[in-house]
Each structure stands twice: as structure tokens, then as C-alpha cells.
Amino acid sequence: MGYDDVAGLGVLFNEPEISHGDYGETIFVNFAGVPTIDLKIPDVDAKNVSLFAHHIWKSSILLSKLILDHEEFEGLHILELGAGAGLPSIIAARKGGKVTSSDYPDSELINMLKLNLHKHTGQSSDVFGHVWGERGDDGLFPTGEPIKQFDVIIMADTLWMSDQQHNLLKDLKQLLKPTGKVIGCAGLHSGLEVFEAFFKKATSPEYSFLCKLCKPYRIPQAGGMCENEEWKELTEGEVVSDEIRERQWFVYRYELTLSD
């Protein structure tokens, strides 16, 4: 049984494919009008498997589609946090952004991220390993130098770890320009309670973000990457169940800006 056969089983049993690829594989993404993007999946250290950076997640497909179709990044400084294999970073660079990309400092993860970006961006993108909330000489927070701030920070599936939400928000607060914005997509991997807790923290006086939470998108039932399928927002009156087999069908889009 080949990969395409396995990939279709989720649809056969009425379960969405929320991720694609596995350790060391190469995944091909074919957005309409964009040259094929082949992404090498990192073979991360065993102790870091729980970060789930060894897959391409549906949230990164949706985020990339939204950037491709609706954002103008020409000349803007873009940062991706939790970049994984780097698909949204690549699309942001294709849209003219000056891209910096970051993920957990696992050597294989960072090396594959560098490889993917170097191959597809046509620019010498900066790639840094960084642990959210920590300060040190890691590129994003260089010792003895001013912290570089970004016009736009993009993130896909970075909200599911409840114990890391404060650390993530701490970084966002320092790395985002006062006039900048965060654009993110996220599935409900840990449930609605964990998802909603992030936005309660983000809008608290400690961080003072303004939040725009859009209606969730339903993952298309076509199977595969769905990079050229129509992703539909829920209609008025539809609700997202927190039951695990139901919630995995949905990906939310959100934006954060800093309050004055």
C-alpha cells in the first residue's frame, strides 16, 4: 500500500487528514500558479518527537493559501514561529517578504528548515533555533544587541501546548512591531478550552493584544493536501463540537495586533 492509498483512508472512514508526511520523507505541494514545492520532512531527535514537527499540518496548508491569495508582503519583514518544514515561510517569501524562520533548536529540524528555505525562497532567509520565552544568543534575541522586530509574524498550529502559551505570547510581544500583526491558523488538537485560553491570555493586561478570531474553516473532504480545494468557513448557525472526532475537521484563522 503506497502513501496515496494510506492518505485516503481518513476520508474513507470519515476522518480528516490533519497532517501529511513522516520522518525523512519528501512531500510535494502544488498550489495553482506556483512551482511545485518539495519539502523534506525533518527526522527529529527522538526526545523532541512530542513537538510534532515531523509532519506537514493542514493548518500550514490553509495559512499558506491565505497568504498566497490575500496578503501583500512585498518588502515587509516576516517571521514564522514554529515553522516546521517551512511551507508558510516559503510562500511568504514568494509574496515578496523578507523572511526569518524559527523553530525548536533540534539540529535536524533546523537543518531541514534551512535546506527547504534555501531551495525555494531565492533569498538567504535567516533560520534560527529558539525556545519560546528563553533569552540568549540564538538569533532572535542576540546578546548585547537590539531585538529585531517584524512587520508580520505568521504561525501555524502553535497554540495547542497550554504550558507554552505564556512563553509564546512573551515572544510575540517583543518581536512584533507596534504597527505589526500576527497572522495564524490553528487546529483544535488539544480542545476548545486550550484554544480559547490562548486568546484570553493574549487580550489580558499582561500582553494587551487585540484579537480578530475568524470563523473556522472546514477541512475539505477531498483527501490529500487540499492545497487547491475550496476551504469553506462555517455558515451562520453552525457550531464546532469539542468532541475529538468532530473538532479535528476544523481550522481557525486569527489575527493579533498590539493595542495602542
C-alpha positions as CSV (number, residue, x, y, z in Angstrom):
1,M,0.0,0.0,0.0
2,G,1.5,3.3,-1.1
3,Y,1.3,6.7,0.6
4,D,-1.6,7.9,-1.5
5,D,-3.6,4.8,-0.5
6,V,-2.9,5.4,3.2
7,A,-3.7,9.1,2.8
8,G,-7.1,8.3,1.5
9,L,-8.1,6.1,4.5
10,G,-9.1,9.0,6.7
11,V,-11.6,10.2,4.1
12,L,-12.9,6.7,3.6
13,F,-13.7,6.4,7.4
14,N,-15.0,10.0,7.5
15,E,-11.9,11.3,9.4
16,P,-9.9,14.3,8.1
17,E,-6.2,14.0,7.2
18,I,-4.9,16.7,9.5
19,S,-1.2,16.0,8.7
20,H,1.0,14.6,6.0
21,G,4.4,13.0,5.7
22,D,6.7,11.5,8.3
23,Y,10.3,11.3,9.3
24,G,12.7,11.9,6.4
25,E,10.1,11.8,3.7
26,T,9.7,14.4,0.9
27,I,6.3,15.9,0.4
28,F,5.2,17.7,-2.8
29,V,2.9,20.7,-2.5
30,N,1.3,22.1,-5.7
31,F,-0.5,25.4,-5.3
32,A,-2.1,26.6,-8.5
33,G,0.2,29.1,-10.3
34,V,3.1,28.2,-8.0
35,P,6.0,25.9,-9.0
36,T,5.9,22.6,-7.1
37,I,7.4,22.9,-3.6
38,D,9.1,19.8,-2.4
39,L,9.6,19.8,1.3
40,K,12.0,17.5,3.2
41,I,10.4,16.4,6.5
42,P,12.9,16.5,9.4
43,D,13.9,13.3,11.1
44,V,13.9,15.0,14.6
45,D,15.6,13.7,17.6
46,A,13.5,11.1,19.5
47,K,13.3,13.3,22.6
48,N,11.6,16.0,20.5
49,V,9.0,13.9,18.7
50,S,6.3,15.3,21.0
51,L,6.7,18.7,19.2
52,F,5.1,17.0,16.1
53,A,7.4,19.0,13.7
54,H,7.9,15.9,11.6
55,H,4.6,16.4,9.7
56,I,3.0,19.0,7.3
57,W,-0.2,20.0,9.1
58,K,-3.4,21.2,7.5
59,S,-3.2,24.5,9.3
60,S,0.0,25.3,7.4
61,I,-1.7,24.5,4.1
62,L,-4.5,26.9,5.0
63,L,-2.2,29.6,6.2
64,S,-0.1,29.3,3.0
65,K,-3.3,29.6,0.9
66,L,-4.5,32.7,2.8
67,I,-1.1,34.3,2.4
68,L,-0.9,33.4,-1.3
69,D,-4.4,34.7,-2.0
70,H,-4.9,37.6,0.3
71,E,-1.6,39.1,1.6
72,E,0.9,41.5,0.2
73,F,4.3,41.1,1.8
74,E,6.5,43.0,-0.6
75,G,9.4,44.4,1.3
76,L,8.0,43.5,4.7
77,H,10.0,41.7,7.4
78,I,8.2,38.4,8.1
79,L,8.9,36.0,11.0
80,E,7.5,32.5,11.2
81,L,7.5,30.8,14.6
82,G,7.1,27.1,14.9
83,A,8.0,26.8,11.2
84,G,8.5,23.0,11.0
85,A,9.3,22.3,7.3
86,G,8.8,25.9,6.4
87,L,5.9,25.9,3.9
88,P,4.3,29.3,5.0
89,S,7.7,30.9,5.1
90,I,8.3,29.8,1.5
91,I,5.0,31.2,0.4
92,A,5.7,34.5,2.3
93,A,9.0,34.8,0.5
94,R,7.3,34.2,-2.8
95,K,5.0,37.1,-1.9
96,G,8.0,39.4,-1.5
97,G,8.6,39.1,2.2
98,K,12.0,39.2,3.8
99,V,11.6,36.1,5.8
100,T,13.1,34.9,9.1
101,S,12.1,31.4,10.2
102,S,12.4,29.7,13.5
103,D,11.6,26.5,15.4
104,Y,12.8,24.5,18.3
105,P,16.6,24.1,18.3
106,D,16.7,20.5,17.3
107,S,19.6,20.2,14.9
108,E,17.9,18.0,12.3
109,L,14.8,20.2,12.4
110,I,16.7,23.4,11.9
111,N,19.0,21.9,9.2
112,M,16.0,20.7,7.1
113,L,14.2,24.1,7.6
114,K,17.4,25.8,6.2
115,L,17.5,23.3,3.3
116,N,13.9,23.8,2.4
117,L,14.0,27.6,2.6
118,H,17.3,27.9,0.7
119,K,16.0,25.7,-2.1
120,H,12.7,27.5,-2.6
121,T,12.9,31.2,-1.5
122,G,15.7,32.5,-3.7
123,Q,16.8,34.6,-0.7
124,S,19.2,34.0,2.1
125,S,16.5,33.5,4.7
126,D,17.6,33.6,8.3
127,V,16.8,30.4,10.2
128,F,17.2,30.2,14.0
129,G,16.6,27.6,16.6
130,H,14.7,29.2,19.5
131,V,12.9,28.0,22.7
132,W,9.9,30.2,23.3
133,G,10.3,32.5,26.3
134,E,14.0,32.0,26.7
135,R,16.5,34.7,26.1
136,G,20.0,34.1,24.8
137,D,22.3,34.4,21.8
138,D,20.1,32.5,19.4
139,G,19.5,34.9,16.6
140,L,16.1,36.2,17.6
141,F,17.3,37.5,20.9
142,P,21.1,38.2,20.3
143,T,23.0,39.0,23.4
144,G,24.0,42.7,23.7
145,E,22.2,43.7,20.5
146,P,18.7,45.3,19.9
147,I,15.9,42.9,19.3
148,K,14.8,42.9,15.7
149,Q,11.1,43.5,15.3
150,F,8.9,42.2,12.5
151,D,6.0,43.7,10.4
152,V,4.2,40.3,10.4
153,I,4.6,37.2,12.4
154,I,3.0,34.0,10.9
155,M,2.2,30.8,12.9
156,A,0.5,27.5,12.1
157,D,-0.6,25.2,15.0
158,T,1.4,26.9,17.8
159,L,-1.4,27.2,20.3
160,W,-2.1,23.6,21.4
161,M,0.5,23.4,24.2
162,S,-1.2,25.1,27.1
163,D,2.1,25.2,29.2
164,Q,3.8,27.2,26.4
165,Q,1.2,29.9,25.7
166,H,2.7,32.5,28.1
167,N,6.1,31.9,26.6
168,L,4.8,32.3,23.1
169,L,3.0,35.5,24.0
170,K,6.1,36.9,25.7
171,D,8.0,36.4,22.4
172,L,5.2,37.9,20.3
173,K,5.0,41.0,22.4
174,Q,8.7,41.7,22.0
175,L,9.2,40.6,18.4
176,L,6.2,42.3,16.8
177,K,6.5,45.9,15.6
178,P,3.9,48.3,17.3
179,T,2.2,48.6,14.0
180,G,2.6,44.9,13.0
181,K,0.2,42.0,13.1
182,V,0.2,38.3,13.8
183,I,-1.5,36.0,11.3
184,G,-2.2,32.5,12.4
185,C,-4.1,29.3,11.7
186,A,-4.7,26.6,14.3
187,G,-6.5,23.3,14.7
188,L,-8.2,22.2,17.9
189,H,-5.7,19.4,18.7
190,S,-6.0,20.0,22.5
191,G,-9.6,21.0,22.5
192,L,-11.6,24.3,22.6
193,E,-10.7,25.1,26.2
194,V,-6.9,25.2,25.5
195,F,-7.5,27.1,22.2
196,E,-9.7,29.8,23.8
197,A,-7.3,30.1,26.8
198,F,-4.6,31.5,24.5
199,F,-6.8,34.4,23.4
200,K,-7.9,35.1,27.0
201,K,-4.2,35.4,27.9
202,A,-3.4,37.4,24.8
203,T,-6.0,40.0,25.5
204,S,-5.2,40.3,29.2
205,P,-3.5,43.4,30.5
206,E,-0.2,41.4,30.7
207,Y,0.0,41.3,26.9
208,S,-2.7,43.7,25.6
209,F,-3.2,42.2,22.2
210,L,-6.3,42.9,20.2
211,C,-7.7,39.7,18.7
212,K,-9.7,39.0,15.5
213,L,-10.9,35.4,15.5
214,C,-12.5,34.5,12.2
215,K,-15.0,31.7,11.6
216,P,-13.4,28.3,11.4
217,Y,-12.7,26.6,8.1
218,R,-13.8,23.1,7.5
219,I,-11.1,20.8,6.1
220,P,-12.2,19.7,2.6
221,Q,-13.2,16.1,2.3
222,A,-11.3,15.6,-1.0
223,G,-8.3,14.0,0.7
224,G,-4.7,14.7,0.0
225,M,-3.1,18.1,0.8
226,C,-6.2,20.1,-0.3
227,E,-3.9,22.9,-1.4
228,N,-6.2,23.7,-4.4
229,E,-9.5,22.7,-2.8
230,E,-12.1,25.3,-1.6
231,W,-11.9,25.7,2.2
232,K,-15.3,26.9,3.4
233,E,-15.9,28.9,6.5
234,L,-18.7,27.7,8.7
235,T,-22.0,29.3,7.9
236,E,-24.1,31.3,10.4
237,G,-25.6,29.0,13.0
238,E,-23.1,26.1,12.5
239,V,-21.1,25.3,15.7
240,V,-17.9,23.4,16.3
241,S,-18.2,20.4,18.6
242,D,-15.4,19.8,21.2
243,E,-15.8,16.1,20.6
244,I,-12.5,14.9,19.3
245,R,-13.8,13.2,16.1
246,E,-15.7,16.4,15.3
247,R,-13.3,19.2,16.2
248,Q,-10.4,17.8,14.1
249,W,-12.4,18.8,10.9
250,F,-11.8,22.5,11.7
251,V,-9.0,25.0,11.4
252,Y,-9.3,28.6,12.7
253,R,-7.8,31.7,11.3
254,Y,-6.9,34.6,13.6
255,E,-5.1,37.9,13.8
256,L,-3.4,39.7,16.7
257,T,-2.4,43.3,16.8
258,L,-1.0,45.3,19.7
259,S,-3.3,47.8,21.4
260,D,-2.3,51.5,21.5
